[in-house]
């Protein structure tokens, strides 16, 4: 039996439902969906420039779990 998911701390919902480059129609783009915890992990690591240990503490998960979340987001 799989271990139940631990509650993860996510600061806020994304301000937009989608993001696309200007001048390219939706029909020419691939759809990539991110889970809220994946978006939060990318925000902390890339936008805020936090290291994995500090970002993991912010999300209230282990460093390894944080790394797994970022890896999952990058594979999408």
N, CA, C and O atoms as CSV, one atom per row, in Angstrom:
chain,resi,resn,atom,element,x,y,z
A,1,UNK,N,N,0.847,-1.181,0.000
A,1,UNK,CA,C,0.000,0.000,0.000
A,1,UNK,C,C,0.893,1.245,0.000
A,1,UNK,O,O,1.878,1.313,0.735
A,2,UNK,N,N,0.541,2.205,-0.816
A,2,UNK,CA,C,1.336,3.427,-0.932
A,2,UNK,C,C,1.171,4.299,0.307
A,2,UNK,O,O,0.122,4.323,0.951
A,3,UNK,N,N,2.231,4.999,0.607
A,3,UNK,CA,C,2.210,5.915,1.740
A,3,UNK,C,C,1.356,7.138,1.382
A,3,UNK,O,O,1.477,7.656,0.272
A,4,UNK,N,N,0.502,7.610,2.286
A,4,UNK,CA,C,-0.333,8.774,1.970
A,4,UNK,C,C,0.511,10.035,1.795
A,4,UNK,O,O,1.539,10.201,2.451
A,5,UNK,N,N,0.063,10.925,0.901
A,5,UNK,CA,C,0.778,12.169,0.656
A,5,UNK,C,C,0.677,13.101,1.848
A,5,UNK,O,O,-0.398,13.286,2.418
A,6,UNK,N,N,1.804,13.686,2.218
A,6,UNK,CA,C,1.840,14.664,3.289
A,6,UNK,C,C,1.338,16.009,2.759
A,6,UNK,O,O,1.609,16.369,1.614
A,7,UNK,N,N,0.617,16.735,3.581
A,7,UNK,CA,C,0.135,18.068,3.196
A,7,UNK,C,C,1.332,18.967,2.896
A,7,UNK,O,O,2.264,19.045,3.696
A,8,UNK,N,N,1.311,19.638,1.761
A,8,UNK,CA,C,2.402,20.520,1.368
A,8,UNK,C,C,1.936,21.950,1.421
A,8,UNK,O,O,0.785,22.257,1.108
A,9,UNK,N,N,2.840,22.828,1.819
A,9,UNK,CA,C,2.495,24.240,1.963
A,9,UNK,C,C,2.686,24.946,0.623
A,9,UNK,O,O,3.792,24.987,0.084
A,10,UNK,N,N,1.605,25.494,0.097
A,10,UNK,CA,C,1.630,26.266,-1.140
A,10,UNK,C,C,1.104,27.652,-0.805
A,10,UNK,O,O,0.006,27.792,-0.267
A,11,UNK,N,N,1.894,28.682,-1.126
A,11,UNK,CA,C,1.545,30.043,-0.712
A,11,UNK,C,C,0.260,30.567,-1.345
A,11,UNK,O,O,-0.599,31.111,-0.651
A,12,UNK,N,N,0.129,30.407,-2.633
A,12,UNK,CA,C,-1.042,30.965,-3.302
A,12,UNK,C,C,-1.281,30.238,-4.614
A,12,UNK,O,O,-0.412,29.524,-5.114
A,13,UNK,N,N,-2.457,30.429,-5.153
A,13,UNK,CA,C,-2.758,29.890,-6.474
A,13,UNK,C,C,-2.045,30.713,-7.528
A,13,UNK,O,O,-1.687,31.868,-7.301
A,14,UNK,N,N,-1.849,30.106,-8.671
A,14,UNK,CA,C,-1.223,30.820,-9.785
A,14,UNK,C,C,-2.128,31.971,-10.215
A,14,UNK,O,O,-3.348,31.811,-10.261
A,15,UNK,N,N,-1.548,33.129,-10.531
A,15,UNK,CA,C,-2.376,34.264,-10.922
A,15,UNK,C,C,-3.038,34.089,-12.278
A,15,UNK,O,O,-3.974,34.819,-12.607
A,16,UNK,N,N,-2.569,33.134,-13.069
A,16,UNK,CA,C,-3.126,32.904,-14.399
A,16,UNK,C,C,-3.402,31.415,-14.586
A,16,UNK,O,O,-2.765,30.572,-13.954
A,17,UNK,N,N,-4.349,31.101,-15.453
A,17,UNK,CA,C,-4.625,29.705,-15.746
A,17,UNK,C,C,-3.731,29.181,-16.860
A,17,UNK,O,O,-3.536,27.972,-16.985
A,18,UNK,N,N,-3.192,30.075,-17.662
A,18,UNK,CA,C,-2.326,29.629,-18.735
A,18,UNK,C,C,-1.269,30.689,-19.028
A,18,UNK,O,O,-1.413,31.858,-18.668
A,19,UNK,N,N,-0.223,30.253,-19.680
A,19,UNK,CA,C,0.840,31.142,-20.119
A,19,UNK,C,C,1.218,30.711,-21.518
A,19,UNK,O,O,1.408,29.522,-21.776
A,20,UNK,N,N,1.328,31.676,-22.430
A,20,UNK,CA,C,1.749,31.365,-23.788
A,20,UNK,C,C,2.502,32.547,-24.357
A,20,UNK,O,O,2.265,33.687,-23.957
A,21,UNK,N,N,3.408,32.288,-25.290
A,21,UNK,CA,C,4.130,33.380,-25.927
A,21,UNK,C,C,3.205,34.189,-26.838
A,21,UNK,O,O,2.266,33.640,-27.415
A,22,UNK,N,N,3.462,35.461,-26.966
A,22,UNK,CA,C,2.679,36.307,-27.869
A,22,UNK,C,C,2.922,35.897,-29.316
A,22,UNK,O,O,4.028,35.504,-29.686
A,23,UNK,N,N,1.880,35.995,-30.122
A,23,UNK,CA,C,2.015,35.762,-31.547
A,23,UNK,C,C,1.930,34.314,-31.976
A,23,UNK,O,O,2.000,34.032,-33.172
A,24,UNK,N,N,1.782,33.394,-31.053
A,24,UNK,CA,C,1.659,31.979,-31.410
A,24,UNK,C,C,0.277,31.497,-30.971
A,24,UNK,O,O,-0.059,31.581,-29.790
A,25,UNK,N,N,-0.521,30.997,-31.907
A,25,UNK,CA,C,-1.868,30.543,-31.533
A,25,UNK,C,C,-1.827,29.298,-30.646
A,25,UNK,O,O,-0.891,28.501,-30.703
A,26,UNK,N,N,-2.869,29.156,-29.825
A,26,UNK,CA,C,-2.959,28.005,-28.920
A,26,UNK,C,C,-2.870,26.685,-29.673
A,26,UNK,O,O,-2.315,25.715,-29.156
A,27,UNK,N,N,-3.407,26.635,-30.879
A,27,UNK,CA,C,-3.425,25.381,-31.630
A,27,UNK,C,C,-2.021,24.892,-31.995
A,27,UNK,O,O,-1.832,23.704,-32.255
A,28,UNK,N,N,-1.041,25.788,-32.017
A,28,UNK,CA,C,0.333,25.417,-32.355
A,28,UNK,C,C,1.171,25.046,-31.132
A,28,UNK,O,O,2.347,24.706,-31.269
A,29,UNK,N,N,0.586,25.107,-29.958
A,29,UNK,CA,C,1.336,24.861,-28.717
A,29,UNK,C,C,0.915,23.549,-28.068
A,29,UNK,O,O,-0.229,23.117,-28.204
A,30,UNK,N,N,1.850,22.920,-27.361
A,30,UNK,CA,C,1.539,21.750,-26.548
A,30,UNK,C,C,1.043,22.214,-25.187
A,30,UNK,O,O,1.520,23.217,-24.656
A,31,UNK,N,N,0.096,21.491,-24.629
A,31,UNK,CA,C,-0.446,21.818,-23.318
A,31,UNK,C,C,0.358,21.091,-22.250
A,31,UNK,O,O,0.482,19.867,-22.297
A,32,UNK,N,N,0.908,21.831,-21.285
A,32,UNK,CA,C,1.647,21.260,-20.164
A,32,UNK,C,C,0.969,21.726,-18.883
A,32,UNK,O,O,0.886,22.926,-18.622
A,33,UNK,N,N,0.488,20.787,-18.091
A,33,UNK,CA,C,-0.192,21.125,-16.840
A,33,UNK,C,C,0.727,20.835,-15.662
A,33,UNK,O,O,1.358,19.780,-15.602
A,34,UNK,N,N,0.799,21.773,-14.731
A,34,UNK,CA,C,1.590,21.598,-13.514
A,34,UNK,C,C,0.663,21.506,-12.318
A,34,UNK,O,O,-0.353,22.197,-12.246
A,35,UNK,N,N,1.023,20.649,-11.387
A,35,UNK,CA,C,0.296,20.576,-10.126
A,35,UNK,C,C,0.657,21.790,-9.280
A,35,UNK,O,O,1.716,22.382,-9.487
A,36,UNK,N,N,-0.194,22.176,-8.335
A,36,UNK,CA,C,0.109,23.349,-7.505
A,36,UNK,C,C,1.441,23.241,-6.760
A,36,UNK,O,O,2.168,24.229,-6.655
A,37,UNK,N,N,1.768,22.057,-6.241
A,37,UNK,CA,C,3.043,21.925,-5.529
A,37,UNK,C,C,4.238,22.005,-6.483
A,37,UNK,O,O,5.312,22.452,-6.080
A,38,UNK,N,N,4.073,21.583,-7.728
A,38,UNK,CA,C,5.143,21.712,-8.711
A,38,UNK,C,C,5.390,23.180,-9.060
A,38,UNK,O,O,6.535,23.624,-9.150
A,39,UNK,N,N,4.320,23.912,-9.251
A,39,UNK,CA,C,4.443,25.338,-9.549
A,39,UNK,C,C,5.095,26.077,-8.383
A,39,UNK,O,O,5.937,26.951,-8.590
A,40,UNK,N,N,4.707,25.729,-7.170
A,40,UNK,CA,C,5.293,26.363,-5.980
A,40,UNK,C,C,6.783,26.046,-5.864
A,40,UNK,O,O,7.580,26.923,-5.532
A,41,UNK,N,N,7.158,24.799,-6.134
A,41,UNK,CA,C,8.569,24.413,-6.064
A,41,UNK,C,C,9.387,25.181,-7.102
A,41,UNK,O,O,10.483,25.653,-6.799
A,42,UNK,N,N,8.871,25.306,-8.303
A,42,UNK,CA,C,9.579,26.067,-9.339
A,42,UNK,C,C,9.664,27.542,-8.970
A,42,UNK,O,O,10.677,28.194,-9.226
A,43,UNK,N,N,8.602,28.066,-8.370
A,43,UNK,CA,C,8.607,29.476,-7.950
A,43,UNK,C,C,9.685,29.724,-6.904
A,43,UNK,O,O,10.438,30.693,-6.997
A,44,UNK,N,N,9.754,28.850,-5.915
A,44,UNK,CA,C,10.742,29.021,-4.849
A,44,UNK,C,C,12.169,28.860,-5.369
A,44,UNK,O,O,13.054,29.644,-5.027
A,45,UNK,N,N,12.384,27.840,-6.197
A,45,UNK,CA,C,13.738,27.552,-6.675
A,45,UNK,C,C,14.196,28.540,-7.746
A,45,UNK,O,O,15.305,29.068,-7.663
A,46,UNK,N,N,13.367,28.791,-8.734
A,46,UNK,CA,C,13.791,29.604,-9.878
A,46,UNK,C,C,13.517,31.089,-9.697
A,46,UNK,O,O,14.408,31.914,-9.897
A,47,UNK,N,N,12.314,31.427,-9.328
A,47,UNK,CA,C,11.952,32.852,-9.209
A,47,UNK,C,C,12.589,33.485,-7.976
A,47,UNK,O,O,13.145,34.580,-8.056
A,48,UNK,N,N,12.510,32.806,-6.845
A,48,UNK,CA,C,13.064,33.352,-5.605
A,48,UNK,C,C,14.532,32.988,-5.394
A,48,UNK,O,O,15.189,33.550,-4.517
A,49,UNK,N,N,15.048,32.057,-6.187
A,49,UNK,CA,C,16.456,31.680,-6.097
A,49,UNK,C,C,16.838,30.988,-4.798
A,49,UNK,O,O,17.988,31.075,-4.367
A,50,UNK,N,N,15.894,30.307,-4.173
A,50,UNK,CA,C,16.176,29.624,-2.908
A,50,UNK,C,C,16.896,28.306,-3.174
A,50,UNK,O,O,16.695,27.674,-4.211
A,51,UNK,N,N,17.739,27.900,-2.226
A,51,UNK,CA,C,18.350,26.582,-2.357
A,51,UNK,C,C,17.330,25.530,-1.922
A,51,UNK,O,O,16.301,25.859,-1.332
A,52,UNK,N,N,17.624,24.265,-2.220
A,52,UNK,CA,C,16.655,23.207,-1.970
A,52,UNK,C,C,16.308,23.046,-0.498
A,52,UNK,O,O,15.160,22.756,-0.165
A,53,UNK,N,N,17.264,23.227,0.372
A,53,UNK,CA,C,17.013,23.042,1.811
A,53,UNK,C,C,16.038,24.096,2.320
A,53,UNK,O,O,15.076,23.765,3.013
A,54,UNK,N,N,16.276,25.364,1.982
A,54,UNK,CA,C,15.393,26.432,2.438
A,54,UNK,C,C,14.010,26.335,1.793
A,54,UNK,O,O,12.995,26.562,2.452
A,55,UNK,N,N,13.973,26.000,0.511
A,55,UNK,CA,C,12.691,25.874,-0.180
A,55,UNK,C,C,11.888,24.703,0.383
A,55,UNK,O,O,10.668,24.792,0.516
A,56,UNK,N,N,12.566,23.616,0.710
A,56,UNK,CA,C,11.878,22.464,1.298
A,56,UNK,C,C,11.283,22.827,2.654
A,56,UNK,O,O,10.165,22.421,2.969
A,57,UNK,N,N,12.020,23.588,3.455
A,57,UNK,CA,C,11.483,24.038,4.750
A,57,UNK,C,C,10.264,24.924,4.540
A,57,UNK,O,O,9.293,24.830,5.290
A,58,UNK,N,N,10.308,25.773,3.537
A,58,UNK,CA,C,9.178,26.666,3.235
A,58,UNK,C,C,7.928,25.865,2.862
A,58,UNK,O,O,6.814,26.224,3.243
A,59,UNK,N,N,8.127,24.780,2.116
A,59,UNK,CA,C,6.994,23.942,1.710
A,59,UNK,C,C,6.646,22.883,2.755
A,59,UNK,O,O,5.658,22.163,2.607
A,60,UNK,N,N,7.454,22.788,3.806
A,60,UNK,CA,C,7.254,21.828,4.890
A,60,UNK,C,C,7.337,20.387,4.399
A,60,UNK,O,O,6.519,19.542,4.764
A,61,UNK,N,N,8.357,20.122,3.553
A,61,UNK,CA,C,8.649,18.773,3.084
A,61,UNK,C,C,10.145,18.532,3.246
A,61,UNK,O,O,10.896,19.457,3.557
A,62,UNK,N,N,10.576,17.298,3.036
A,62,UNK,CA,C,12.008,17.008,3.104
A,62,UNK,C,C,12.706,17.539,1.859
A,62,UNK,O,O,12.059,17.850,0.859
A,63,UNK,N,N,14.031,17.639,1.927
A,63,UNK,CA,C,14.788,18.126,0.786
A,63,UNK,C,C,14.653,17.175,-0.396
A,63,UNK,O,O,14.551,17.612,-1.542
A,64,UNK,N,N,14.653,15.871,-0.117
A,64,UNK,CA,C,14.511,14.879,-1.183
A,64,UNK,C,C,13.143,14.982,-1.851
A,64,UNK,O,O,13.041,14.873,-3.073
A,65,UNK,N,N,12.096,15.191,-1.060
A,65,UNK,CA,C,10.762,15.354,-1.631
A,65,UNK,C,C,10.710,16.599,-2.498
A,65,UNK,O,O,10.111,16.581,-3.573
A,66,UNK,N,N,11.329,17.679,-2.044
A,66,UNK,CA,C,11.369,18.901,-2.843
A,66,UNK,C,C,12.074,18.635,-4.174
A,66,UNK,O,O,11.597,19.061,-5.226
A,67,UNK,N,N,13.196,17.941,-4.132
A,67,UNK,CA,C,13.921,17.614,-5.362
A,67,UNK,C,C,13.062,16.757,-6.289
A,67,UNK,O,O,13.092,16.942,-7.506
A,68,UNK,N,N,12.302,15.826,-5.726
A,68,UNK,CA,C,11.418,14.989,-6.536
A,68,UNK,C,C,10.304,15.809,-7.182
A,68,UNK,O,O,9.920,15.545,-8.321
A,69,UNK,N,N,9.790,16.795,-6.467
A,69,UNK,CA,C,8.739,17.658,-7.013
A,69,UNK,C,C,9.286,18.473,-8.189
A,69,UNK,O,O,8.633,18.577,-9.227
A,70,UNK,N,N,10.474,19.046,-8.029
A,70,UNK,CA,C,11.090,19.824,-9.110
A,70,UNK,C,C,11.365,18.922,-10.313
A,70,UNK,O,O,11.129,19.319,-11.454
A,71,UNK,N,N,11.858,17.723,-10.062
A,71,UNK,CA,C,12.149,16.786,-11.137
A,71,UNK,C,C,10.861,16.421,-11.883
A,71,UNK,O,O,10.854,16.349,-13.112
A,72,UNK,N,N,9.787,16.193,-11.148
A,72,UNK,CA,C,8.502,15.868,-11.760
A,72,UNK,C,C,8.010,17.028,-12.639
A,72,UNK,O,O,7.497,16.803,-13.736
A,73,UNK,N,N,8.166,18.255,-12.159
A,73,UNK,CA,C,7.734,19.423,-12.932
A,73,UNK,C,C,8.563,19.578,-14.204
A,73,UNK,O,O,8.032,19.944,-15.252
A,74,UNK,N,N,9.847,19.302,-14.114
A,74,UNK,CA,C,10.738,19.451,-15.276
A,74,UNK,C,C,10.457,18.390,-16.339
A,74,UNK,O,O,10.707,18.624,-17.522
A,75,UNK,N,N,9.943,17.237,-15.938
A,75,UNK,CA,C,9.661,16.165,-16.890
A,75,UNK,C,C,8.362,16.370,-17.639
A,75,UNK,O,O,8.109,15.669,-18.619
A,76,UNK,N,N,7.546,17.289,-17.221
A,76,UNK,CA,C,6.256,17.506,-17.896
A,76,UNK,C,C,6.414,18.219,-19.185
A,76,UNK,O,O,5.427,18.478,-19.873
